[in-house]
């Protein structure tokens, strides 16, 4: 699947080390939590939109930090996320999440028949293997 261009400058928030205490209040880490089955058949890439704004493509094991204060109002409102991944066919799904100042980490991942997005607010156990998005 071809990557979509992003409207967000992820590199401005890049850090050598990510500390959970530095996230929140609009600074959110987004990661692709695709596991082994999607990695071996090269179907783990996800294109992401937030309220119709392109956020780019996240490959398996990639993460980015975004400061949503620059692009959204974090007042507990619901935001619509759209995820696409390509498997035997194109899987497109829409998800609504409420984001506020306590939101720190969001996990996105492809599933066998759709996509999943979830507020985690904690790092995955294997986070040391993840790399920052290019």
C-alpha positions, 0 to 999 in steps of 0.5 A: 500500500502506498503511504499517504503524505502527512500533515504533521511534522513528527520530527519536531517532537522526536526524542532520543528517549521517551518518558511516559511522564513527558506525555499527556496534555496534548503530547501523544505517542502513536504506535503500530502494534502489528504482530508477527502474522502481519509482519511476515506477509507484509500487511502491517502498514497502516495509513492513518487520518484524524478527523480527515487530516492525513497523519501518514503511514505507520509501519509495524514497530514504528511510533511517533509523537504528535503535539495535538495542541497544534491540530486539535482541541483536547477538551474531552471531545470525540475524534474520528480516526480512519485506518487503512491497511492492505491485505487480500483486499483494502480494509478501511475502518472508522473509529471514534475516540475521546481524547483529553489531557490524560491521553498519552499513548494510542495503539493502532494495528491491523487485524485479520478482518479490520483495524483496531485503535485503542488508548493504552496510556502505557508502553507495550512490553516490547517497546524497546524494539520500536523505532521512530517514524521517518 
